[in-house]
Amino acid sequence: MTGDGNPPGTATGDEVDGSSRSAVGASSGVGATGHPVGPAKKAMRQSVLSARAGLGAAELAADARRTSEVVLALPEVRAARCVSSYVSIGAEPGTRHLLDALAARGVLVLAPVLLADADLDWAEHDGPGGLMPAARGLMEPAGPRLGVDAVRRADVVVVPALAVDLDGGRLGRGGGSYDRALVRARPGALVLALLHEGELLPPGQRVPTEAHDRLVHAAATPTGLHRLRPQG
């Protein structure tokens, strides 16, 4: 187990690892060369995941705690009555401390339940001990399902990402679950990606994107918040 309660080595619809410090740069920009976007995304995913595989449990736990503190200090989060967030596993940026801290504040915390068609249902996370093992190595809330449209209640939507660019382009694992969920998000909700250091692309580098890919407004890392400039 990692320090954030994440079982190492499990795969999720959007799992990503944080040693992407140099790996992201190695494959970024491919989508701007005229090559098909699909292979460009695949190359970037493989690069980031390979880099994250080098992160140790202690580093993951420390980074999870630091990123959570960044998120908890955001004005939008402090004012939120409802926050939806992924439940981290493996080497994803950890969310367990964040989820529990929000629930302890009295915030309604919605966590995803993966459906057979890869869409996301939602259920309330009410604190430590409220998660149970699910298919594909995931952890899901044990409470009643609230429906796919429940994400519309969230003032802040915390999403997983493998990489993010400065225009808000987000690289996921390719299942499309969060792109579908974000279509239902409330207008004005803050869409926030969590990243390890080095996974926010520098100026001039872009995540290869397609028409269905949804943008994010900000990215949090262990060292701070990055406000982005999503177009559209």
Protein Blocks (a to p, Z undefined) as FASTA:
>chain_A
ZZkopaehiacfkbccfklmmmmmmmgoklmnopafklmmmmmmmmmmmmmmmpcfklmm
mmmmmmmmmmmmpmklmmpcbdcddddehjbccfklmmmmmmmnopacddddddfkopac
ddddebehiaccdehhiacdfbdcebjklmmmpmbdcdddfbdcfkopacdehnommmmm
mmmpcghiacdddddehiaccehiacdddfklccdfbdcdfkbccddddeZZ
